[in-house]
Amino acid sequence: MADVISMSTNEPVSLRLIDREFLIACPPEERDGLLEAASFLDRKMRELRAHAKTPGFDRLAVLAAISITHEYLQLQKQPSNTSVNVAESDIADGLATLRRKLEAALDAQLK
């Protein structure tokens, strides 16, 4: 059974993170980006699960979020030019959206 996370009146997109399926509503123009982000997150969670002592889904999700955020902050500290600053802003917006969706998914799991 999939968890449904509704962001607005958009198309539901099915995402699989490790062994759980999530349906997340998003605008059609964001679908590819959402699928790419979910694939990245799934790979990160699987990588962490291979080395975790207690590989619970919630723990893996938090560890992945911390790891990805750390990588992002390290990239942000690197000297950059104007075009990279625009890309960083886009990445920050995308990460913020992904974080909100992840928080909603985790909240739904805990209820």
C-alpha positions in Angstrom: 0.0 0.0 0.0 1.4 3.4 -0.9 1.4 6.5 1.2 -0.2 9.5 -0.5 1.3 12.9 0.1 -0.8 15.7 -1.5 0.9 18.9 -2.4 -1.8 20.4 -4.6 -4.3 19.3 -7.3 -1.7 17.8 -9.5 -0.8 14.4 -10.9 0.3 11.7 -8.4 3.8 10.3 -9.1 4.8 6.9 -7.6 8.2 6.9 -5.9 9.9 3.9 -4.4 12.4 4.5 -1.6 14.0 1.2 -0.6 11.0 -1.0 0.2 8.3 1.6 0.4 6.2 3.2 -2.2 5.0 6.8 -2.0 2.5 8.7 -4.2 3.4 12.4 -4.3 1.3 14.9 -6.2 3.3 17.4 -8.2 2.9 19.6 -11.3 3.7 17.7 -14.5 6.7 20.0 -15.2 8.3 18.9 -11.9 7.8 15.1 -12.5 11.2 14.4 -14.0 13.0 16.3 -11.3 11.0 14.6 -8.5 11.8 11.2 -10.0 15.5 12.1 -10.3 15.6 13.3 -6.7 13.8 10.2 -5.4 16.3 8.0 -7.3 19.2 9.9 -5.8 17.7 9.6 -2.3 17.0 5.9 -2.8 20.6 5.3 -3.8 21.9 7.2 -0.8 19.6 5.3 1.6 20.7 2.0 0.1 24.3 3.0 0.5 23.7 3.9 4.1 21.7 0.8 4.8 24.7 -1.3 3.7 26.8 0.2 6.5 24.1 0.9 9.2 23.8 -1.1 12.4 20.1 -0.4 12.6 18.7 0.0 9.1 15.2 1.2 9.9 13.5 3.2 7.2 13.1 6.4 9.3 16.7 6.2 10.5 18.0 5.8 6.9 15.8 8.7 5.7 17.3 11.0 8.4 20.8 9.8 7.8 20.4 10.4 4.1 19.0 13.8 4.6 21.9 14.8 6.9 24.4 13.3 4.4 22.9 15.1 1.4 22.6 18.4 3.3 26.3 18.1 4.4 27.3 17.5 0.7 25.2 20.5 -0.3 26.7 22.8 2.3 30.3 21.7 1.3 29.5 22.6 -2.3 28.0 25.9 -1.2 31.3 26.8 0.6 33.4 26.3 -2.6 34.3 29.5 -4.5 31.9 30.0 -7.4 31.0 32.3 -10.2 27.7 33.9 -11.0 26.3 31.1 -13.1 27.1 28.6 -10.4 25.3 30.9 -7.8 22.2 30.7 -9.9 22.5 26.9 -10.0 23.0 26.8 -6.3 19.8 28.8 -5.8 18.0 26.3 -8.0 19.5 23.4 -6.0 18.6 25.1 -2.7 15.0 25.5 -3.9 14.9 21.9 -5.1 16.3 20.6 -1.8 13.8 22.7 0.2 10.9 21.2 -1.8 12.3 17.7 -1.4 12.8 18.3 2.3 9.2 19.4 2.7 8.0 16.4 0.8 10.2 14.1 2.9 9.0 15.6 6.1 5.4 15.2 5.0 6.1 11.5 4.1 7.7 10.9 7.5 4.9 12.7 9.3 2.4 10.5 7.4 4.3 7.3 8.5 4.3 8.3 12.1 0.5 8.9 12.2 
